[in-house]
Amino acid sequence: MIAASRVTELKTEPRHIDIARQGDSDLDVLKLLPGTWKNDPGMKGRGWNAIALPFASSGSGIDYRLLVNQYDEVLKFTLVDKGVKNRGIQRNGTSINTDQVVVALDYEQRIEQLLADDFPASGLQGDPNTTIHHEPGLWLFMTNEAEKTSNIGRLGTIPHGDSLLALGAGEVTYGPPTIPPINGLPVGVNQNLTSPYLAPYNHFHLAPFKGVVADPTFPGFDPVEPHLLLVGGAPGTVARTTKLQVSTTVETAGIVNIPFIVRQANAAEMISTFWIMELDELTPAGTPRLILQYLQIVLLDFFPRRDGLPGLIRWPHVSINTMEKVADADAMKTAAPATP
């Protein structure tokens, strides 16, 4: 936890931007993020994704398709912005300044699919080795004046026309993480997989998607239980885990989308969990080897519910990955000058 004396210093120091460094205590629970994470050669193809999309197909009668991807990712945390001041006062008799100080860490996420498939077959699943996601954003650490349930946040922007603020908290525990079970089926429908309406899910449940993996013992990615490939997915012995969990349903968080997105498949909620694992082995630099796993669920709202309740069906768009930190933040990137 950041010391109160350091918060006081950040209040008085000029705001400044610099290269982010692993272990920087000003980042508090975010301090292991700086650097580059990726699916290196030992972890190629550990990213998996499932998303239901509106789709008109003759003969299916369901008007959606289920798309699954196997992907590689590069996730970079490069710059830290310290001493970001939010001005405020407390007015209760005598007015008192209650400024908040935020430390921000920028990130850029790029994802390239290795292979994709969908059901019903659309011909729109995309070619191998093509970019399917790009997201610049910021992680925030609110050093003071934070809400009880949230002292970290994530700001993200997606070229489809979505922007999000997710709030939450982090914790550090010893040993490996506990990956929670996830039901990948849509909410608001009969969840019996034999239902014709869930034929796309049953298709990949009976024959999980294996992407480019040729190993006959590989179980594949099942969008009905998408968490399974994360369980036990970290190599080696995990000494300590930092968990970062943020949601767009906390406090003032939320998602804003362009009109077309809202009309067709509204991204309504997101919950994202990062598990940063410090392994019981060292890198050549003498620091613990770091593995990052994440589980992200975005709920897309489209089509009227089929269970008699009002509202729209909620379709879980699930992404999982396991990556390793492969480099420090790019020291060649020039820091901005200090500003008052």
JOLINPE-V698329 format. One record per residue. N is the residue number from 1. RES is the residue in one small letter. PSI is psi in whole degrees, 0 to 359 (999 if undefined). Layout:
# JOLINPE-V698329
[[N,RES,PSI] [N,RES,PSI]]
This chain:
# JOLINPE-V698329
[[1,m,137] [2,i,138] [3,a,147] [4,a,326] [5,s,326] [6,r,324] [7,v,318] [8,t,319] [9,e,317] [10,l,331] [11,k,328] [12,t,338] [13,e,151] [14,p,144] [15,r,138] [16,h,152] [17,i,136] [18,d,173] [19,i,132] [20,a,138] [21,r,134] [22,q,135] [23,g,1] [24,d,115] [25,s,340] [26,d,340] [27,l,352] [28,d,238] [29,v,349] [30,l,4] [31,k,345] [32,l,353] [33,l,322] [34,p,137] [35,g,193] [36,t,127] [37,w,140] [38,k,167] [39,n,85] [40,d,177] [41,p,331] [42,g,350] [43,m,29] [44,k,139] [45,g,27] [46,r,1] [47,g,135] [48,w,147] [49,n,142] [50,a,134] [51,i,133] [52,a,137] [53,l,141] [54,p,136] [55,f,123] [56,a,118] [57,s,137] [58,s,130] [59,g,338] [60,s,322] [61,g,10] [62,i,342] [63,d,27] [64,y,161] [65,r,154] [66,l,119] [67,l,132] [68,v,143] [69,n,148] [70,q,136] [71,y,163] [72,d,153] [73,e,149] [74,v,125] [75,l,115] [76,k,134] [77,f,112] [78,t,310] [79,l,143] [80,v,135] [81,d,108] [82,k,149] [83,g,32] [84,v,116] [85,k,127] [86,n,119] [87,r,140] [88,g,165] [89,i,158] [90,q,121] [91,r,95] [92,n,81] [93,g,266] [94,t,128] [95,s,136] [96,i,135] [97,n,131] [98,t,56] [99,d,143] [100,q,144] [101,v,128] [102,v,140] [103,v,124] [104,a,142] [105,l,118] [106,d,155] [107,y,158] [108,e,127] [109,q,130] [110,r,132] [111,i,134] [112,e,124] [113,q,141] [114,l,321] [115,l,151] [116,a,158] [117,d,157] [118,d,163] [119,f,129] [120,p,152] [121,a,130] [122,s,337] [123,g,6] [124,l,10] [125,q,345] [126,g,157] [127,d,158] [128,p,153] [129,n,41] [130,t,149] [131,t,132] [132,i,354] [133,h,140] [134,h,127] [135,e,108] [136,p,151] [137,g,193] [138,l,140] [139,w,142] [140,l,139] [141,f,114] [142,m,106] [143,t,336] [144,n,172] [145,e,34] [146,a,160] [147,e,159] [148,k,328] [149,t,357] [150,s,114] [151,n,5] [152,i,158] [153,g,162] [154,r,125] [155,l,126] [156,g,148] [157,t,137] [158,i,133] [159,p,344] [160,h,337] [161,g,35] [162,d,145] [163,s,146] [164,l,150] [165,l,119] [166,a,137] [167,l,154] [168,g,212] [169,a,170] [170,g,162] [171,e,155] [172,v,129] [173,t,161] [174,y,145] [175,g,184] [176,p,164] [177,p,162] [178,t,115] [179,i,121] [180,p,150] [181,p,143] [182,i,131] [183,n,112] [184,g,2] [185,l,152] [186,p,150] [187,v,130] [188,g,12] [189,v,164] [190,n,119] [191,q,16] [192,n,118] [193,l,344] [194,t,353] [195,s,132] [196,p,332] [197,y,335] [198,l,20] [199,a,320] [200,p,321] [201,y,319] [202,n,326] [203,h,311] [204,f,345] [205,h,319] [206,l,329] [207,a,78] [208,p,145] [209,f,126] [210,k,358] [211,g,231] [212,v,8] [213,v,123] [214,a,346] [215,d,119] [216,p,343] [217,t,352] [218,f,127] [219,p,338] [220,g,172] [221,f,119] [222,d,110] [223,p,347] [224,v,325] [225,e,69] [226,p,348] [227,h,344] [228,l,326] [229,l,348] [230,l,331] [231,v,122] [232,g,20] [233,g,352] [234,a,133] [235,p,152] [236,g,189] [237,t,126] [238,v,119] [239,a,321] [240,r,148] [241,t,130] [242,t,121] [243,k,126] [244,l,118] [245,q,126] [246,v,151] [247,s,149] [248,t,4] [249,t,2] [250,v,132] [251,e,237] [252,t,12] [253,a,168] [254,g,180] [255,i,138] [256,v,133] [257,n,156] [258,i,160] [259,p,320] [260,f,316] [261,i,315] [262,v,319] [263,r,323] [264,q,313] [265,a,82] [266,n,121] [267,a,103] [268,a,323] [269,e,155] [270,m,140] [271,i,132] [272,s,133] [273,t,125] [274,f,137] [275,w,112] [276,i,116] [277,m,128] [278,e,114] [279,l,159] [280,d,50] [281,e,156] [282,l,152] [283,t,169] [284,p,336] [285,a,355] [286,g,10] [287,t,158] [288,p,139] [289,r,134] [290,l,132] [291,i,136] [292,l,124] [293,q,146] [294,y,156] [295,l,117] [296,q,134] [297,i,122] [298,v,126] [299,l,120] [300,l,131] [301,d,117] [302,f,151] [303,f,139] [304,p,144] [305,r,153] [306,r,17] [307,d,13] [308,g,354] [309,l,155] [310,p,162] [311,g,190] [312,l,156] [313,i,140] [314,r,117] [315,w,115] [316,p,122] [317,h,106] [318,v,132] [319,s,136] [320,i,153] [321,n,158] [322,t,119] [323,m,168] [324,e,146] [325,k,126] [326,v,348] [327,a,156] [328,d,171] [329,a,149] [330,d,104] [331,a,349] [332,m,348] [333,k,121] [334,t,132] [335,a,148] [336,a,154] [337,p,156] [338,a,145] [339,t,150] [340,p,999]]
